[in-house]
Amino acid sequence: MNQKPLDIGPPMPITQLTLEQDLKMRQIEDALKQADKNDIVTVYLALQRQCFVLGNNISQLVKTWPIHPSTTEATGKLETS
């Protein structure tokens, strides 16, 4: 008997960077060592603003995401295939 894994929520977040992202991080790190302080402050503030906007959008998406009952909740029976 083949059973589907239970749908217990969203997938785990991806916290690892891709190889390309790792390379870009290294390039940014090297460039920051020579950057002007005012440029760093400007970039930091812009990135922080983007983080806040992203967080607001994720929160809004989660609040408005439609909630569908699982098969078990809807039928009272465990789904098997």
C-alpha positions in Angstrom: 0.0 0.0 0.0 1.4 3.4 -1.1 0.6 6.2 1.4 1.1 9.9 0.6 3.0 11.8 3.2 0.6 13.9 5.3 0.4 17.5 4.4 1.4 19.2 7.6 2.2 22.7 6.4 4.5 24.6 4.2 7.9 23.3 3.2 10.9 24.2 5.3 12.5 27.5 4.4 15.7 27.4 2.3 18.5 29.0 4.2 21.4 27.8 2.1 22.8 30.1 -0.6 23.4 28.8 -4.2 27.0 28.7 -5.5 26.3 31.9 -7.5 25.0 33.6 -4.4 28.0 32.6 -2.4 30.3 34.0 -5.1 28.3 37.3 -5.2 28.5 37.5 -1.3 32.3 37.2 -1.6 32.4 40.0 -4.2 30.3 42.2 -2.0 32.4 41.5 1.0 35.6 42.4 -0.9 34.0 45.6 -2.2 32.8 46.7 1.2 36.4 46.6 2.6 37.1 49.6 0.2 33.7 51.3 0.3 33.0 54.8 1.7 31.1 54.8 5.0 28.3 57.0 3.6 27.8 54.5 0.7 27.6 51.6 3.2 25.0 53.5 5.3 22.9 54.3 2.2 23.0 50.7 1.1 22.2 49.4 4.6 19.2 51.6 4.9 17.9 50.6 1.5 18.3 46.9 2.3 16.6 47.3 5.7 13.7 49.0 4.0 13.4 46.2 1.5 13.4 43.7 4.4 10.6 45.5 6.1 8.6 45.6 2.9 9.3 41.9 2.2 8.2 41.0 5.8 5.0 43.1 5.4 4.2 41.3 2.1 4.8 37.8 3.5 2.6 38.6 6.5 -0.2 39.9 4.3 0.1 36.8 2.0 -0.1 34.5 5.0 -3.1 36.3 6.4 -5.0 36.2 3.2 -3.9 32.7 2.1 -7.1 30.5 1.6 -7.4 27.8 4.2 -8.7 24.5 2.9 -9.6 21.6 5.2 -7.4 18.5 4.8 -9.1 15.4 3.3 -9.2 13.9 6.8 -10.9 16.9 8.3 -13.4 17.2 5.4 -14.3 13.5 5.1 -13.3 12.0 8.4 -11.3 9.4 6.6 -7.5 9.0 6.1 -6.5 9.5 2.5 -4.6 6.6 1.0 -3.6 5.6 -2.5 
